């Protein structure tokens, strides 16, 4: 079974009926898929990705914006005692820092012993980092001055 399917199943099985509306499940799947794609991008290109790949990744992240926000909106119903979403505000100060922190948070998402609440908190932290990446590279990629 592939990694994304494993993570999805662990979140769904540990969250009771939280993802029973099909729209909420779609939000989770899109958010997980883009988190995984960004993870692969960071591993493949290291700290100096080519401009065309940065542009592609920015477009991929932009394609999921509505899903990210809808998932976060849905997750506000999660009791804060179950999981606490947090992130290091300085983690995205530079691309190398963002990259290291993202890879660390992705490992947290994949931990077999993590519960559904912790996985969702990790996923939201990854979304935050993807949005930071988007902000760091806009508008320089669009204007061709990356």
N, C-alpha and C positions, 0 to 999 in steps of 0.2 A: 504494500500500500504506500502511496507516495506521501511525502511529508505534509503537504497541504491538507490532504484528506484526513490524516491522523490528527492534526491540530484542530480541524473543523469538528471532527467527531468527538474529541475530548471536550471542546467548548460546549457543543450541543448536549452531550450526555450529562455534563455537570451543571447544566443551567435549567433543568426541568423543562417547562413549556415556554421559556423565554423566546426561543426562535421558532415557535410553531407558526406564526403568521409568515406566509411565503415571502413577503416583502422584506421582513427582518432577516430572514435567512439569506436572501439575495444580497443584502447590504453586508452581511458578514462575509460571504463568499468573495465578493468583489474586493472588499478591504483586505482580506487575507491574500488574495491573488496578487494584488498590487504590492503588498508588503513583501511577498516572496520575490516578485520580479525586481523590486528595488534592492533586496538582499543579494540577489544574483548579480545585478549591475555593480554593486559595491565590491563583490568578490572578484568579478571578472576584470574590472578596470582599475582597481586600486585607488590611489589618491590622485591620479591624473587621468580622468576619463576624457575621451575625445569629445569635441563639441557636438558632433552629430548624435552621439550616444546620450549626452546630457539633454539635448533637445528632445530626443525620443522619450527619455525617462520623464522629463517634465510634462510632456503630452500625456504619457501614461498616468501620471499622478493626477493631472487635471481631469482626466476622464473619470476618475473615481471620486471627485470632490463631493458630489451630492450624496453618494453612498457613505462616505466618511462621516459627513455631518448627520445623516439620518441614523447611522449606527451609534454615534456618540449621543445623539438625542435619546435614542432608545435605552442606552446604557445608564442614563441618569436615574433610572428606576432601581438600579442595583444599590443595595445597602452599602454604605461606606465601610461598615464593619467587615464586609465580605472581601472587598478589594479596594485599595486606594490607588487612584491614578496619580502618578507623580512623574516628574522628569527633571533632569538637570538643566536649568535654564542656560548654563554656559556650554552645554554639550555641542551646540551648533555654532559656536563662535567662529570656527573655521571648518572647511570641508573635511580635513583629516580627523578633527575631533568628532564631527557629526558622524563620520563613517565608523569610527571606533565605537561610539556610543550606540549607534544603530545595530551594529553586529552584536554587541553585548545584549541589547534589549531583545533582539531576535532569538538569541540563545535562551533567554528567559521565557519567551513565548513557547519554545520547543521543549522545555524541561518536562520530562514525563510525570514528575510529581506535582507540577503546578496544577492548581484547580481552575475551574472555569472563570471565576472572578479575576484571579491573577492573570490569566491568559488575556482576558478582555482588557485589563488595565495595561498590560504590555502592548497589546495591539493598538490601543489609543496613544500610547507613548510613541510607537512607531509612526503613527499617522502624524503626530506633532513634528517628528523629525523630517518626514517627507515634505511637509508644508514648509518647514524651515529651509530645506534644500531648494524648494521651489522659489521661495523668497530670496534666497542668496543668489540665485542665477537669473532672476528676472530684474530688469529687462535686457541684461547683457547678452544672453543667448539669442533673444529675439532680434536684437540690433546687430548681432554678429560681432560683438566685442568681448567675447568670453576669453 
